[in-house]
Amino acid sequence: VCMLGNRTLKNHQFDKCNKTEVIDNMTVTTQLWSLFCDGSHLNATCNEYFASNNVTELQGIPGLTSGVISENMWSTYGPLGMLVEKSNLPSLEGGDPTQDIY
């Protein structure tokens, strides 16, 4: 699962869960970068939340001993299109989250 700050990202328009990568000793931007920034250059203007938070990759299918089943046993679920956030990951506040389609 690819996370930006404490929000999950819909993994359908990018192939790598990182903002940049090093190729031949040069730092280049990824497809994920192009979703949140107005250009592929490192000095491009980016979405405030994207610029302020790290991208991390989490194990997608936790085992039974992880406690996830008991955490979700009696959960309530939000409406379609609601942002999904993981509360124990550090994150800085961004702009209006209702406008964040990714």
Summary of the structure (lengths in Angstrom):
residues: 102
radius of gyration: 15.4
end to end distance: 13.7
largest distance: 49.7
contacts: 208
relative contact order: 0.26
helix: 22%
strand: 19%
